[in-house]
Amino acid sequence: MLSGKHIVLGVTGGIAAYKIASLASMLKKKQADVTVIMTQNATNFINPITFESLTGNKCLVDTFDRNFKHNVEHVALAKLADVVMVAPASANVIAKAAHGIADDMLTTTLLACECPKIFAPAMNTRMYRNPIVQDNMKILQEYGMEVITPATGYLACGDTGEGKMPDPELLMEYILRALQPKDMQGVRILVTAGGTREKIDPVRYISNHSTGKMGYAIARAAMMRGAQVTLVSGKAELMPPLDVQVIDVVSAADMAKAVKGCAKEQDIIIKAAAVADYRPKYTADEKVKKKDDELLLELERTEDILGFLGEHKGEGQFLCGFSMETENMIENSRSKLEKKNLDLIVANNLKQEGAGFGTDTNIVTFLSKDDTVELPIMSKDEVADELLSYIMKRRDS
């Protein structure tokens, strides 16, 4: 995934330095070329040999190390780097970077780099809140560098508050986003995901097997490509994608209200949620007690959200729906495409191995009024990227 990409990790003196060993390993597994630069203070928290073992590259500490490569190491490295992440970023290094001070290997390399630079502050809460530190971080942002908001929690010093470095998995997301071409910059996109729950009584509900994985993958892929993403999510036990506005809903009525509230301002709408077609006509205030004979539930139709969007589609707005079938997939999906006034429908068959609910893969067919594209089995992340690329091409044409 990251083959041919060179990632520079800058590690400063902080207890969170140990977490970067996991990040370096994760990057290496994605076939990135990783070089770690440590400040002298960082070596008191983790040994450079750890990073050398994980990355296969020399860990750099001393600006004047004799490497016998006949090049100026920090300049050569700056030319190679596709992205630099400083994590943990101490208050000291943040201050140096903000004011152009280059007095060690890390800060010298930072000053020579022209690639995206990301800082993950990690420090005591009082230090983080200090107005000087806050001003220095604003300076970094004004110069186009990204500063990650730290997590809040229990810190190594015993305090609880802001200043905790995010986990390596989240740091990886920032790196991946920095490397992704921004072909959707400025595009506003609404994605729905997950299943809805229709209440029977305070204990029970009607739902489906949707996990939200496909919709969340689409939202994440759009964010990575620079889009402004709103995700309306039903039940989904998934971490929300980075920098995506998430609106949590429960029922089909909740989802309809949320979607209607923000649909007009969207350039692209992708309805990947599994919305209940029916709900109980009457909802009991108390638990329905078990009986010896059968229980009959009277159901009524929920609102057709996709149909509403098709009827009220704005000028230039692109509307994409999903169609999960168990038979006559193409015929049923084409009927839905025309009936609901969609620009595109993504069809898949629940009975096909590798597709459907809860899987990490999918097998889909893109259907538009004048085109049919069948995709092989792919990860849902890959399907999301293919879908967005297809939509962008259709919009351009």
Beta strands, then each sheet from edge to edge (+ up, - down):
strand 1: 6-11
strand 2: 33-38
strand 3: 83-89
strand 4: 117-121
strand 5: 146-147
strand 6: 151-154
strand 7: 160-164
strand 8: 188-193
strand 9: 198-199
strand 10: 205-206
strand 11: 228-233
strand 12: 245-248
strand 13: 268-271
strand 14: 278-280
strand 15: 299-301
strand 16: 318-325
strand 17: 344-349
strand 18: 361-362
strand 19: 365-368
strand 20: 371-374
strand 21: 378-379
sheet 1: 2+ 1+ 3+ 4+ 5+
sheet 2: 6+ 7-
sheet 3: 12+ 11+ 8+ 13+ 16+ 17+ 19- 20+
sheet 4: 9+ 10-
sheet 5: 14+ 15-
sheet 6: 18+ 21-
end
